[in-house]
Structure formats: structure tokens, C-alpha cells
């Protein structure tokens, strides 16, 4: 169920990673909802997705692909979203029936396997500043997803990348610092603007 593509440049390392907590898994799900609604993290809003939200409602709020109210399909979607592989029976225990299962145990299960990319401040013998380290981490993530990163700089515009890589931003880059990714729907600025936001909470 792993949809990852081959690296664009095999010479570049994969981004380092760390285990995610259940709270971070939930925050990423909230981020998916925010991106769906175009809500920026610095905007005051009522969070409609919590550990107590039933799974079916959460999936609808997140705008996930149609799963025909089938726990197997939803398990596949979550595995794709978090890049994990989990035993089907364990998924079934937390997803069926969707209408009566809360999101908390789902987050706990995903957190057993999910990884978040880490921003490293050191490059060989030199210590990078926060924004530079965040930008480098994003390049590694994009390259790992098969996106050509040659020529990209902090001043490069984000908008041209979004038609082919928006899911990488919502599914992976947001895990650098859950709850801080600007709304992609309204993005009309450079990497630098997003990097400053991400670096503030992730480094």
C-alpha cells in the first residue's frame, strides 16, 4: 500500500526521521482538514477533529477520497497518508464499524509506525541556521518523492510546484511541524515564507 516513488536524485540522502506521537498524528489529520478548508494555522478556528470524533465524520471532514464506508478502503487511505503498513486485523479493530469508532485509537495505532522527518541543523562541519536547515529538509523530502529539486532556492515560488506535489506538502512536509503549514490553497509566495513558519516550530 506504499505509493512512494523513486528518488529524483539518488545522490541526495533521505531526510532523517523520528517516531511520531499520537497527538502529532491527530495534528496532521487536523492539518489535512485545514488544507481542505484553506484555513491558515494563525487563524482562530474551532478544531472539528479530536480524539473523540467518530472515524466516519473525521474522514468526511478531511475530504478523504470516497471509501464507501468501508474500513478496508479507509485503512488503505491512512496507510498512504502516513506511509505505514499495519496488519489488517489491527486496522479492523479500530475502524469497524466506522460510525461507532472514535479517532483516538486510530491515532494510537498509526503512531506505532509513523515517522516524521527531522530538520538537522548540522551539515558536515557547519551548523546551519534554522531557515536554511528547514529548506534543506524540504528539498530532501521532495527529492525522496521523485520531484526534481535542482535549481530550487528559498526564493523559488511554491505555486508552480503545487499541481504535482501538493500531497507531498500536506502528507509529509507538514509532519516537520504539525499545525504550522500555511494553507496551500492561498499560497502565492516563495519557499522562504513557508520555511520561516515551519522552522519556528520544528527546529
C-alpha positions in Angstrom: 0.0 0.0 0.0 3.0 2.2 -0.3 2.6 4.8 -3.0 6.1 6.4 -2.7 8.0 6.9 -6.0 11.8 6.6 -6.6 14.1 9.4 -5.7 14.7 12.0 -8.3 18.4 12.3 -7.4 19.7 9.1 -5.7 22.8 11.0 -4.6 20.8 13.1 -2.1 20.1 11.4 1.3 16.7 10.6 2.5 15.5 13.0 5.3 16.2 11.7 8.8 13.1 10.7 10.7 11.8 10.2 14.2 8.7 8.4 15.6 5.5 10.4 15.7 3.3 10.7 18.8 -0.4 10.0 18.7 -1.0 13.7 19.3 1.1 14.6 16.3 -0.8 12.1 14.2 -4.0 13.8 15.2 -2.5 17.2 14.4 -1.6 16.0 10.9 -5.2 14.9 10.4 -6.3 18.4 11.5 -3.8 19.8 9.1 -5.4 17.8 6.3 -8.8 19.4 7.3 -7.2 22.9 7.4 -5.8 22.4 3.9 -9.2 21.2 2.7 -10.8 24.3 4.0 -8.0 26.8 3.3 -7.5 27.7 6.9 -4.2 29.1 8.0 -2.7 28.0 11.3 -2.6 31.5 12.7 -6.4 31.9 12.1 -8.7 31.4 15.0 -10.9 28.4 14.4 -12.7 25.7 16.2 -11.0 22.3 15.6 -13.7 19.9 14.5 -11.5 16.8 14.7 -10.5 15.4 18.1 -9.7 12.0 19.6 -13.4 11.7 20.3 -14.6 12.4 16.8 -16.0 9.3 15.1 -13.9 7.9 12.3 -16.5 8.3 9.6 -17.1 12.0 10.4 -13.4 12.7 10.6 -12.8 11.1 7.2 -15.5 13.3 5.7 -14.2 16.4 7.3 -10.7 15.7 6.0 -12.1 15.3 2.5 -10.5 11.9 2.1 -11.3 10.0 -1.2 -14.6 8.2 -1.2 -14.2 5.0 0.8 -17.8 3.8 0.5 -17.9 3.5 4.3 -15.6 0.5 4.1 -13.0 0.1 6.8 -10.6 -1.7 4.4 -10.6 1.3 2.0 -10.1 3.8 4.8 -7.2 1.7 6.2 -5.5 1.9 2.8 -6.0 5.7 2.7 -4.5 6.2 6.2 -1.6 3.9 5.3 -1.0 6.0 2.2 -1.3 9.3 4.1 1.2 8.3 6.9 3.4 5.9 4.8 2.8 3.0 7.1 1.9 -0.7 6.8 -0.2 -2.2 9.5 -1.8 -5.6 9.9 -5.4 -5.6 8.5 -6.9 -7.1 11.7 -5.4 -4.4 13.8 -7.0 -1.8 11.4 -10.3 -3.6 11.7 -10.2 -3.5 15.5 -10.0 0.3 15.5 -12.1 1.1 12.4 -15.1 -1.2 12.3 -17.8 0.0 12.5 -16.7 3.4 11.3 -19.7 5.2 12.6 -19.1 4.0 16.2 -15.3 4.1 16.4 -13.5 7.2 17.7 -10.4 8.6 16.2 -8.2 8.3 19.3 -7.3 4.5 19.0 -6.7 5.1 15.2 -4.1 7.8 16.1 -2.5 5.5 18.7 -2.2 2.7 16.1 -0.7 4.9 13.4 1.7 6.3 15.9 3.2 2.9 16.4 4.6 3.0 12.9 4.5 6.6 11.6 7.7 8.6 11.2 8.1 12.4 11.0 11.0 14.0 9.0 13.5 15.8 11.2 15.3 19.1 10.5 19.0 18.6 11.0 21.0 21.8 11.9 24.4 20.3 11.1 25.8 19.8 7.5 29.2 18.2 7.7 31.2 20.6 9.9 29.0 23.6 9.5 25.9 24.4 11.7 23.0 25.6 9.6 20.6 28.4 10.6 17.0 27.4 11.2 15.6 28.6 7.8 18.5 27.0 5.9 18.1 23.7 7.7 14.3 23.7 7.1 14.8 24.4 3.4 17.3 21.6 3.1 14.9 19.2 4.8 12.1 20.1 2.4 14.4 19.6 -0.6 15.2 16.1 0.7 11.5 15.3 1.2 10.6 16.5 -2.3 13.6 14.6 -3.9 12.6 11.5 -2.0 9.1 11.7 -3.5 10.6 11.9 -7.0 10.3 15.6 -7.6 13.1 17.5 -9.4 14.7 19.9 -6.9 17.6 21.1 -9.0 17.6 24.9 -9.2 15.2 25.4 -6.3 16.2 28.1 -3.8 14.4 29.7 -0.8 13.2 32.4 -3.2 11.6 29.9 -5.6 7.8 30.2 -5.9 5.8 27.5 -4.3 2.8 27.8 -6.6 4.3 26.1 -9.7 5.1 23.0 -7.6 1.7 22.5 -6.1 -0.1 20.9 -9.1 2.2 17.9 -8.9 3.4 18.0 -5.3 0.6 19.4 -3.1 0.1 16.0 -1.4 3.7 15.8 -0.5 3.3 19.1 1.3 0.1 18.1 3.1 1.1 14.5 3.8 4.9 14.7 4.5 6.2 18.3 4.8 3.5 19.1 7.3 5.0 16.4 9.6 8.1 18.5 10.1 6.0 20.7 12.4 2.3 19.6 12.6 -0.1 22.5 12.8 2.1 25.1 11.2 1.9 24.6 7.4 0.3 27.6 5.7 -2.9 26.9 3.7 -1.7 25.8 0.2 -4.9 27.0 -1.4 -3.9 30.6 -0.9 -0.2 30.3 -1.3 1.3 32.9 -3.7 4.8 33.3 -2.1 8.2 31.8 -2.0 9.5 28.8 -0.1 11.0 31.3 2.3 7.6 32.4 3.7 6.6 28.8 4.5 10.1 27.9 5.8 10.0 30.6 8.4 6.7 29.3 9.7 7.9 25.7 9.7 11.3 26.4 11.1 9.9 28.3 14.1 8.2 25.2 15.4 10.3 22.4 14.1 13.9 23.4 14.8 
